[in-house]
Amino acid sequence: MARDTRRAFAQAVKAMEPGIRKAFLQAIADVRSTAQFAVIEAAIERGDIQAVINSLRLGREFFAPLDDAIRNAFVQGATYQLASLPKKALPTSGGGPLIVRFQGRNPRAEAWLTEAAGNLIVEILEDQQTVIVEAVRYGLERGQGARTTALDLIGRPGPSGARQGGLVGLHSGQARAVNAARAELNDLDANYFTRKRRDKRFDGTVKRAILDNKPLAQADIARITGRYSDRLLQLRGETIARTETVKAMGAGRREGMQQVIDSGQVPAAAVTRTWDSTGPDGRTRDDHLAMEGQKVSWGVPFIAPDGSRLMGPGDTSLGAPAKQVVACRCYEQISVDFLSLAV
């Protein structure tokens, strides 16, 4: 029996995060690489934003690998949970061994996967439309050429040929940050240096321009904001990986345990769950610190101080908002009182 601990689960999560991050970043790279640049440029020239959106051909098919990665994390969560259960004979199983085979095609499991992955992809695609609309309007308001706006959107070809530095793939808040940085560089505004994700290798160039009160070349601005955008995209990939891995693996753990309960080998009344925050390290949410040690019965949600209900860390199935789940590092301890099962 593998021991279920905060550390063990954290290691399991860490092992799954790269797959989800890679799948997201690959999806964005595929969207950019297949973008019809000439069509996008012409649509921007006409001011036809819907045509720009259509030309990017954003669709769920690009995110199929992300869907698969989330499914894998869900199954690994179930496998992790079942591996932590004892294999010894239980009174409730008629004296036989505890059977812990996970049914990944269980309708309930399939329903969760369909909804969770679907909601994430829809959220990404809908937000991309906001990014596109705001980017085109930004370019039109500043009178920049359609070609420049198109390149700002899908990125400029890098040394390997892959497009770099585009706004497509960022969430709308990040895209606004890139446009704000672009405006600061155009205006020689030192506020640019407050941006933590900027590429500091360009700081000398920007400082000299400010000291000399000499405008930066547009090529330099494009290069600097492009690297800033790339770093924000990496950050988004990391955030999605952390959030979705914790959510999927947590849901998988609960599904695996539910299947054992459904089998009649363990009664729901013998199972409890306890919220375990990461402690006051400066990163843990105050709400989650307040939930430390909160114990609930099987099937009962945890309650956050703001009234949000969560079946476990990262869970949004009961409507918990992003502020309660994004990049959550908390842990749900699932305990079975085997002594209560004794005849």
Secondary structure, 3 states (H helix, E strand, C coil): CCCCCHHHHHHHHHHHHHHHHHHHHHHHHHHHHCCCHHHHHHHHHHCCHHHHHHHHCCCHHHHHHHHHHHHHHHHHHHHHHHHCCCCCECHHHCCCECCCCCCCCCHHHHHHHHHHHHHHHHHHHHHHHHHHHHHHHHHHHCCCCHHHHHHHHHCEECCCCCEECCCCCCCHHHHHHHHHHHHHHHCCCHHHHHCCCCCHHHHHHHHHHHHHCCCCCHHHHHHHHHHHHHHHHHHHHHHHHHHHHHHHHHHHHHHHHHHHHHCCCCCHHHEEEEEECCCCCCCCCHHHHHCCCCEEECCCCEECCCCCEECCCCCCCCCCCHHHHCCCCCEEEEEECHHHHCC
